[in-house]
Amino acid sequence: MKEFEIAVYGLGVMGSSLAKNLISKGFSTALFGKSQEERESFQAQGKFTVFSTEKALVNSLKRPRVIFLMVTAGNVVDFVIDSLLPLLDEGDILIDGGNSHFKDTQRRCHGLLEKGIQFLGVGVSGGEKGALTGPSMMVGGSKKAWDSCGYILERMAARVGEEYCCSFLGKEGAGHYVKMVHNGIEYAMLQLIADFYSFMKKGLGLSHQEITEIFTRWKHTELNSYLIDITAAVLAKKDGDGEPLVEKIRDFARQKGTGSWTLEEAIARGVYAPTISEAVFSRYFSQDTQLRKEGSQVLQVTIKPITLENYEKKLKDAFYLAMLVSYAQGIALIQKASADYGWEIDLPLAVSLWREGCIIRSELLQDITKALKESDKNILLSQSFGDLGKREQALRQISAKAIEAGVAVSTLLSVISYYDSCRTEKMNVNLVQALRDCFGAHTYERTDREGRFHTDWMEGED
């Protein structure tokens, strides 16, 4: 019997695409789907080797066996691992390519290592098309497993020149953590695009066609990115009656959880990520349709006439800065988590994996990678982005016009808040500390002497 180099377990949309990717790269690939329907559907697409049992799949592999799991994240991954364990030998390798929570990956790494099984948690970005033609792959877990089969993952991945958008980033859940933050940045950028669209439409009174043309022109500027590309395509799509299809889509946003995980981690790590936060909460708030319906009738706003000269250049400068701030927040979170968890993630390397194949790929990432190689400071402070002062004025003007027009653009406003917070040498939380000490005797520190102090703030008051 032929000995296969790797197996793909799970033939759903992503699993099928990754399987075809592997086969197209010349790797002998054994396949398995849990349901008969899944197996038959894939088998009908070509001359593929699809096994009907887990035992037959495992026995078809050369040692050490490498099995790429593409199943639903959560308990299903544990169920599949438990069913495979009796069939595996020491040194075999399991790879989880789903959107697993990084803490689950940490747990699985340690648990499987005790049984002699090597484990990799791989964050895969790029959607169905990326999985087929070359995704971005963020790898964490067992370094021994990476040394053994990493070349396979690299060959599957997207490329920038001769560099693979796939690399080992650290032990335990490092790979899935970076993928999680990638998704948090994705949330921010998606909502920013929506906010800019809303401002153009409601604040500037531009037509749908004019807005579409602006996003189409942005594709050929420094804003060029996958999300700008698909925004132009989505806005240009017409329904059967010739009207823009996007205008007929219900304003009720759903999510799969990775954005919320990113926000939870930002809170746990103490990292300021307001744009990611507003993007996550925008999706939650979109579901409160009754409040918004009643509010549109009851809550009033005094709208001033909007005039914004040279608005397209200002929109472009503001969106550039908004993109950069979104990346900055995510990168700061990865940096803090790497230190807290002891992962020693190479930040320039991690960010470079996003340059191709993934959802948040953009031309801007070339400069961000360069900036991170020069310094580990917040990228807003890098000499690579020394022109932010010129763009800041545009962002401020657009934010002000959005407020005047009564247009809800929470992520846009969070960007200027983050920018201003980063340039605030002395924050106002000294008053917060005084108030906390006043009502709760929580103490405070002084600028002119060492130690912690408490004051009877109400002394002499009636």
C-alpha positions, 0 to 999 in steps of 0.5 A, spaced: 500 500 500 502 507 498 504 510 504 502 518 504 506 524 506 500 527 510 493 526 511 487 531 511 481 530 516 475 534 515 473 535 508 468 541 509 469 548 505 476 549 508 479 542 509 477 541 501 481 547 499 487 545 503 487 538 501 487 540 493 492 545 495 497 539 498 495 535 492 497 540 487 503 542 490 505 534 489 504 531 496 501 525 496 495 526 501 490 521 504 483 524 505 478 523 510 471 526 512 467 524 518 460 523 514 459 519 508 456 525 504 462 529 505 467 523 503 462 522 497 462 529 495 469 530 495 471 523 491 466 525 486 471 531 484 477 527 482 481 521 483 483 522 490 484 517 495 478 518 500 478 513 506 472 511 509 475 509 516 480 513 521 484 506 522 485 506 514 487 513 514 492 512 519 495 506 517 496 509 510 501 514 512 508 513 513 512 515 519 512 519 523 504 520 521 502 527 520 494 528 520 492 535 519 485 536 522 480 541 519 474 540 523 469 545 527 473 548 533 471 547 540 469 540 543 469 537 536 477 537 536 478 534 542 473 528 540 477 527 534 483 527 537 481 522 542 478 518 537 485 518 533 489 517 539 489 509 540 491 509 533 497 513 533 504 512 536 509 516 539 512 521 535 506 522 530 504 529 529 497 532 529 495 539 526 489 543 528 488 548 522 481 551 525 480 557 529 481 554 535 482 558 542 489 559 543 488 556 550 485 550 548 491 549 543 496 550 549 492 545 553 492 540 547 499 541 546 501 539 553 496 533 554 498 530 547 506 531 549 505 527 555 502 521 551 508 522 546 504 526 540 507 532 537 501 538 536 501 544 532 496 549 532 496 553 525 492 559 524 490 559 517 487 565 514 485 567 507 478 564 506 476 558 501 480 561 495 486 562 500 486 555 502 486 553 495 491 557 492 496 559 498 493 562 505 497 565 510 499 560 516 501 562 523 504 556 526 505 555 534 506 548 538 511 543 538 518 546 535 520 538 534 513 537 529 515 544 525 522 541 524 519 535 522 513 537 517 514 545 517 516 544 509 509 541 507 506 547 511 511 552 507 509 549 500 502 550 501 502 557 503 502 564 500 509 567 498 512 574 497 517 573 492 521 567 495 519 568 502 513 564 505 507 567 509 508 561 513 512 560 519 513 557 526 512 563 531 512 560 538 510 554 543 504 552 545 498 557 542 502 562 539 500 561 532 493 561 534 494 567 538 497 571 532 491 568 528 486 571 533 489 578 533 489 578 526 482 577 526 481 582 531 484 587 526 480 584 521 474 586 525 477 593 526 478 594 518 471 592 516 468 596 521 472 602 519 470 601 511 463 601 513 464 607 517 467 611 512 462 609 507 457 611 512 460 618 512 461 619 505 453 617 504 450 621 510 455 626 511 458 628 505 451 626 501 455 622 495 451 617 491 453 610 491 456 610 484 461 616 487 463 612 493 464 606 489 469 610 484 472 612 490 474 605 493 476 603 486 481 608 485 484 607 492 485 600 489 491 603 485 494 607 491 498 606 498 491 604 501 491 598 496 489 592 500 485 585 499 479 589 503 479 595 499 479 590 493 473 587 495 469 593 498 470 596 491 467 589 488 461 589 493 459 596 492 459 595 484 455 589 485 448 590 482 441 586 484 437 583 478 433 590 478 439 594 477 440 597 484 446 596 489 445 589 492 449 591 498 443 596 500 438 590 500 442 587 506 439 587 513 444 591 518 444 585 522 452 583 523 454 576 526 460 574 528 464 567 530 467 569 536 475 571 534 474 578 535 471 578 542 476 573 544 481 579 542 478 584 546 477 579 552 485 578 551 486 586 550 483 587 557 486 581 560 493 583 558 491 591 559 492 593 552 489 599 549 485 597 543 479 601 542 478 600 535 478 593 535 473 594 541 468 599 537 468 594 532 466 588 536 461 592 540 458 595 533 456 588 531 453 586 538 449 593 538 447 592 530 442 586 533 438 591 538 434 593 532 428 595 536 432 600 540 435 603 533 428 603 530 425 607 536 431 611 537 431 614 530 424 617 531 425 619 538 432 622 539 433 628 535 440 631 532 441 638 530 445 637 523 449 642 520 451 643 513 457 639 511 462 642 507 469 639 506 474 641 501 478 636 497 474 631 501 477 625 497 484 626 499 482 627 506 478 621 506 484 617 503 489 620 509 484 619 514 483 612 512 491 610 511 492 613 519 486 608 521 489 602 518 495 604 521 492 605 528 488 598 527 495 594 526 498 598 531 493 596 536 493 588 534 501 588 534 501 591 541 497 586 544 501 580 540 507 583 543 504 584 550 502 577 550 508 574 547 512 577 554 506 575 558 506 567 556 513 567 554 513 565 547 518 570 544 514 571 538 518 575 533 514 581 531 517 582 524 516 575 522 509 574 525 507 581 521 510 579 515 506 573 514 500 577 513 503 580 507 500 575 502 494 570 502 490 573 508 484 577 509 488 583 512 494 583 507 495 590 504 501 594 501 502 598 508 504 591 511 511 592 508 513 598 511 510 596 518 515 590 517 520 594 516 519 599 522 518 593 527 525 590 524 528 597 526 525 598 533 520 594 538 516 601 539 509 602 537 509 603 530 506 610 530 513 612 533 517 609 527 521 614 522 517 610 517 511 613 518 514 620 520 508 624 515 503 622 520 502 629 522 500 631 515 495 626 515 492 627 522 489 633 520 485 630 515 482 625 520 481 630 525 477 634 520 473 628 518 471 626 525 469 633 526 464 633 520 461 626 522 460 628 529 456 635 526 452 630 521 450 626 526 453 620 523 455 614 528 462 612 526 465 609 532 471 606 530 473 612 526 472 616 532 476 611 536 482 612 531 483 619 533 482 617 541 488 612 540 492 617 536 491 623 541 492 618 547 499 616 544 501 623 544 498 625 551 504 625 556 500 626 562 493 623 562 488 625 567 487 619 571 491 623 576 484 625 578 481 618 578 486 616 583 484 622 587 477 620 587 478 613 588 482 614 594 477 619 597 471 614 596 475 608 598 482 609 601 485 606 595 491 610 596 495 614 590 503 615 588 506 622 588 510 625 582 515 628 587 516 623 592 516 615 593 511 611 596 504 610 597 499 615 600 492 616 603 489 623 604 482 625 608 479 629 602 473 631 606 476 633 612 473 640 614 467 638 610 460 638 613 
